[in-house]
Every structure is written in structure tokens, then in C-alpha cells.
């Protein structure tokens, strides 16, 4: 197995889009609607998002929004899943480039990916890996849990570590990192560097105390 296997292992189709796009034009329209939703969420938060706001920001009719998303929860779910996919792909790019040899190194790559998305992806800070909004009806629960199993198998294979209970420890470490990084970016678009460093330190301390053996 390789780190690229993480994408196929963690991603799933959850059916947030009412009419699956079969043409590039439809795909672009859905992307534009999600871009609009992300911008609105970045400004007003998840709770205040409405389909009317999405339509207005995208310069589209409300009917266009409902063509693809039956309600605001479907919009949020699709937005969340897109953020999850981008996190996975960017994380894998980092892992393939760095080729870390320790579990700490693996998490540094994933934290780097998350930090970049917090800085560049509107609304990303409002959607957490520990939330179930992206995958509400999928076995495995939260996005962090969806990553943990495939990542544990790959880490055990790539780094030769003991995989007994590794998935559970990775799930907890991802959830810790996610929560602390959200804290680092609340009210600070570029992130609080001290808080980002603290997130790395807490995760490293947790993993060190979880007795992962080589």
C-alpha cells in the first residue's frame, strides 16, 4: 500500500447532489454554488446559511440551487465533503513529497495540509473533521474516523509500526489536531502561530504516550 491509497480508502459517495453532473457545465455550476456557499459560511457561519443566500451570492436562481441541492443541509454536506476531499488530496501530496519515516512526520504533513486549507479555503474553518455533517449516513461516522482506518493500515505497512489499536489512536490524534487548529484560526485568518505550534506539540505528545512501537 502507499499513501495514495488513502484517498480511495477514505472517500465515499454520499449523494449530497440531487442530480449528479454528467456534463462539464453542470459540474462547473455545482462548483460555483459551493464556492458561493463557502463564501457565505465564512461570513455568517453555518447556522445562518440559507439556500437563498447561496443563490444570491452565486448570481443564480433559487431553482438552480434546488436543482442540485434539496435544502441547506445538502449544501453544507456537499461543501463539507469537498473540503474533506481537498484535505485528503493535499495531505497525500505532502506525504508523497516528504515520505515521512515517523508517525510524527505523517501528522506534520497532515497538519500542514489543514493549515493551508484554513488559510486559503473560504468556510473551511467552519467545517471540522470531527463533525458528521460531511458523512452523516456513512458507516465510520466522522471524517476523522474515515481517515483513521486507511491511514493506520498504510502507516503500519509503510513505517513498519505495530497496528494494534493504531486506527483508534490516529482518529483521536486527528480530532485533537482538528479542534486545536480551528481554535488557531478563529478570528485570525492567517492563524495564530503559537496555537498552530501548540496543536503540533499536543498531537506529538499524545502519539508519544500512545506507545506506538517500531
Helices and strands as residue ranges (DSSP letters): H 5-10, H 24-44, H 51-58, H 62-68, H 72-98, H 103-120, G 124-126, H 143-159, H 166-185, H 193-209
